[in-house]
Amino acid sequence: MKKVKQNVRITDADTVSDALVRIYKEAAKDGAVAKDAALAAIMGEVETLSAKITTAIKADKVSRSLEDADAKRDEIIRSLGTLLSGYGAIPIAAKKAAAERLLATYDKYGKSIVNETYARESSLIESMLEDFAAESLADAIKSLDGVADLIASLRTAQDEFNAANDTATAAKGESAYSIKKPLLAAINEKLVPYLTAMGAVNAEYADFAAKADVEIAKANASVA
């Protein structure tokens, strides 16, 4: 049997480990494989690490979603500042006056809040939105096209960020990269040598080994 290449992608390491667990459970329904305590211990380790790397991959995806949600709200904050500054520069007295009132509120926070920590930025955005919701600013917001839409978009983006952040907090754990090494070690240094040896003397193991070898070959073929 061949071993899994060390440079397989994390997702392929997850896929091959899932396949090996599935093949083992099928082979362990009866016969010699079912009674093999040593093999059961090896596959127990592989299954545990396989489940952990699956969870970690999902967590990594959640982390990227959180970054995307943060980038979305950052862009809206910048756009709102740019729009208000533009209105503040036009030679129309009513528009200029409305913009200056809104800029006074915006400038309490400014575009620099996008450089704050996630938690700090969230707190500042909530405060900014509360300020913009004041009845005294309603007429100014209504008089400037696009401002109300951006404020509403910021509210939505902040809500989406909060949801992504809650999911990310619940998914925290080991990184998929850190789990890959012990997972491959369990497969390459324990399972493969064991199946190679037992497959040479017992047909039941040979069938398991052959099917496992096919899955390992698929994973290795994905390496450029």
C-alpha positions as CSV (number, residue, x, y, z in Angstrom):
1,M,0.0,0.0,0.0
2,K,1.1,3.6,-0.7
3,K,1.0,6.2,2.0
4,V,-0.9,9.5,1.7
5,K,1.4,12.2,0.4
6,Q,2.3,14.8,3.1
7,N,1.5,17.7,0.7
8,V,-2.1,16.7,0.0
9,R,-4.6,19.5,0.6
10,I,-6.3,19.7,3.9
11,T,-9.6,19.0,2.3
12,D,-8.2,15.9,0.6
13,A,-6.8,14.6,3.9
14,D,-10.3,15.0,5.3
15,T,-11.9,13.2,2.4
16,V,-9.5,10.2,2.4
17,S,-9.9,9.8,6.2
18,D,-13.7,9.9,5.9
19,A,-13.4,7.2,3.1
20,L,-11.1,5.0,5.2
21,V,-13.5,5.2,8.2
22,R,-16.4,4.3,5.9
23,I,-14.6,1.3,4.4
24,Y,-13.5,0.1,7.8
25,K,-17.0,0.1,9.2
26,E,-18.2,-1.9,6.3
27,A,-15.4,-4.4,6.7
28,A,-15.8,-4.6,10.4
29,K,-19.4,-5.9,10.3
30,D,-18.2,-9.5,10.8
31,G,-15.2,-11.8,10.5
32,A,-11.5,-11.2,11.4
33,V,-11.6,-7.5,10.9
34,A,-14.5,-7.1,13.3
35,K,-12.6,-9.0,16.0
36,D,-9.3,-7.1,15.6
37,A,-8.9,-4.9,18.6
38,A,-5.6,-3.5,17.4
39,L,-7.1,-2.4,14.1
40,A,-10.1,-1.0,16.0
41,A,-7.8,1.2,18.1
42,I,-6.0,2.5,15.0
43,M,-9.3,3.3,13.2
44,G,-10.7,4.9,16.3
45,E,-7.8,7.3,16.3
46,V,-8.2,8.0,12.5
47,E,-12.0,8.5,13.0
48,T,-11.5,11.0,15.9
49,L,-8.9,13.0,14.0
50,S,-11.1,12.9,10.8
51,A,-14.0,14.3,12.8
52,K,-11.8,17.0,14.3
53,I,-10.3,18.1,10.9
54,T,-13.9,18.3,9.4
55,T,-14.9,20.6,12.2
56,A,-11.8,22.7,11.9
57,I,-12.3,23.1,8.1
58,K,-15.8,24.4,8.8
59,A,-14.4,26.8,11.4
60,D,-11.9,28.1,8.9
61,K,-14.7,28.8,6.5
62,V,-16.6,30.6,9.2
63,S,-13.6,32.7,9.9
64,R,-13.4,33.8,6.3
65,S,-17.1,34.6,6.3
66,L,-16.5,36.8,9.3
67,E,-13.7,38.7,7.5
68,D,-16.1,39.1,4.5
69,A,-18.8,40.5,6.8
70,D,-16.4,42.9,8.3
71,A,-15.2,44.1,4.9
72,K,-18.8,44.7,3.9
73,R,-19.5,47.0,6.8
74,D,-16.2,48.8,6.4
75,E,-17.0,49.6,2.8
76,I,-20.4,51.1,3.8
77,I,-18.8,53.2,6.4
78,R,-16.3,54.6,3.9
79,S,-19.0,55.2,1.4
80,L,-21.2,57.0,3.9
81,G,-18.4,59.4,4.8
82,T,-17.5,60.0,1.1
83,L,-21.2,60.7,0.3
84,L,-21.7,63.2,3.2
85,S,-18.4,64.9,2.4
86,G,-19.6,65.3,-1.2
87,Y,-22.9,66.8,-0.2
88,G,-21.0,69.1,2.2
89,A,-19.0,70.5,-0.7
90,I,-21.8,71.3,-3.1
91,P,-22.9,75.0,-3.5
92,I,-26.5,74.3,-2.6
93,A,-27.2,75.9,0.8
94,A,-29.9,73.4,1.9
95,K,-28.0,70.3,0.9
96,K,-24.8,71.7,2.4
97,A,-26.4,72.5,5.7
98,A,-28.0,69.1,6.0
99,A,-24.7,67.4,5.1
100,E,-22.9,69.4,7.7
101,R,-25.3,68.3,10.4
102,L,-24.9,64.7,9.5
103,L,-21.1,65.1,9.2
104,A,-21.0,66.4,12.7
105,T,-22.4,63.1,13.8
106,Y,-20.3,61.0,11.4
107,D,-17.1,62.7,12.4
108,K,-17.6,61.6,16.0
109,Y,-16.6,58.2,14.7
110,G,-15.0,58.7,11.3
111,K,-13.6,56.3,8.8
112,S,-10.9,55.3,11.2
113,I,-13.2,53.0,13.1
114,V,-12.7,50.4,10.4
115,N,-9.2,49.9,11.8
116,E,-10.5,49.1,15.3
117,T,-10.9,45.5,16.7
118,Y,-14.0,43.7,15.7
119,A,-15.6,44.2,19.1
120,R,-14.6,47.9,19.3
121,E,-15.8,48.6,15.8
122,S,-19.1,46.9,16.5
123,S,-19.7,49.0,19.5
124,L,-18.9,52.2,17.6
125,I,-21.2,51.3,14.7
126,E,-24.1,50.6,17.1
127,S,-23.5,54.0,18.7
128,M,-23.3,55.7,15.3
129,L,-26.5,54.1,14.1
130,E,-28.2,55.2,17.3
131,D,-27.1,58.7,16.7
132,F,-28.3,58.7,13.1
133,A,-31.7,57.4,14.3
134,A,-32.3,60.6,16.3
135,E,-35.5,62.4,15.3
136,S,-33.5,65.7,15.0
137,L,-31.6,64.3,12.1
138,A,-34.5,62.7,10.2
139,D,-35.1,65.7,7.9
140,A,-31.5,66.0,7.1
141,I,-31.2,62.3,6.1
142,K,-34.4,62.5,4.1
143,S,-33.1,65.5,2.1
144,L,-29.9,63.8,0.9
145,D,-30.5,61.1,-1.7
146,G,-28.6,57.8,-0.9
147,V,-27.9,58.6,2.8
148,A,-30.9,56.7,4.2
149,D,-30.1,53.7,2.0
150,L,-26.5,53.6,3.2
151,I,-27.5,53.9,6.9
152,A,-30.0,51.0,6.4
153,S,-27.3,49.0,4.6
154,L,-25.0,49.6,7.5
155,R,-27.6,48.3,9.9
156,T,-28.0,45.1,7.8
157,A,-24.3,44.6,7.5
158,Q,-23.8,45.0,11.2
159,D,-26.5,42.4,11.9
160,E,-24.8,40.0,9.4
161,F,-21.5,40.6,11.1
162,N,-23.0,39.9,14.5
163,A,-24.5,36.6,13.2
164,A,-21.1,35.6,11.6
165,N,-19.3,36.5,14.8
166,D,-21.6,34.3,16.9
167,T,-21.0,31.4,14.6
168,A,-17.2,32.0,14.6
169,T,-17.1,32.1,18.4
170,A,-19.0,28.8,18.7
171,A,-16.7,27.2,16.1
172,K,-13.3,28.1,17.6
173,G,-10.9,25.3,18.1
174,E,-7.7,23.8,16.6
175,S,-6.8,24.8,13.1
176,A,-7.3,22.2,10.3
177,Y,-3.6,22.6,9.4
178,S,-2.5,21.6,12.9
179,I,-4.7,18.5,12.8
180,K,-3.6,17.3,9.4
181,K,-0.1,16.2,10.6
182,P,-1.3,13.7,13.3
183,L,-4.1,12.5,11.0
184,L,-1.7,11.6,8.2
185,A,0.7,10.0,10.8
186,A,-2.1,7.8,12.1
187,I,-2.9,6.7,8.5
188,N,0.7,6.4,7.2
189,E,2.6,5.2,10.2
190,K,-0.1,3.0,11.8
191,L,-2.9,2.0,9.4
192,V,-1.0,1.5,6.2
193,P,1.8,-0.7,7.7
194,Y,-0.8,-2.8,9.6
195,L,-3.0,-3.4,6.6
196,T,0.0,-4.2,4.4
197,A,1.2,-6.8,6.9
198,M,-2.2,-8.4,7.6
199,G,-3.4,-8.2,4.0
200,A,-0.5,-10.5,3.0
201,V,-1.9,-13.3,5.2
202,N,-5.6,-12.8,5.3
203,A,-8.0,-12.2,2.4
204,E,-10.4,-10.2,4.5
205,Y,-7.7,-7.7,5.3
206,A,-6.5,-7.8,1.7
207,D,-9.9,-6.6,0.5
208,F,-10.0,-3.8,3.0
209,A,-6.4,-2.8,2.1
210,A,-7.2,-2.8,-1.6
211,K,-10.2,-0.5,-1.2
212,A,-8.2,1.8,1.2
213,D,-5.3,1.9,-1.4
214,V,-7.8,3.1,-4.0
215,E,-8.9,6.0,-1.8
216,I,-5.3,7.0,-0.9
217,A,-4.4,6.9,-4.6
218,K,-7.3,9.4,-5.3
219,A,-6.0,11.7,-2.6
220,N,-2.4,11.5,-3.9
221,A,-3.6,12.2,-7.5
222,S,-4.9,15.5,-6.4
223,V,-1.4,16.8,-5.6
224,A,0.0,18.9,-8.4
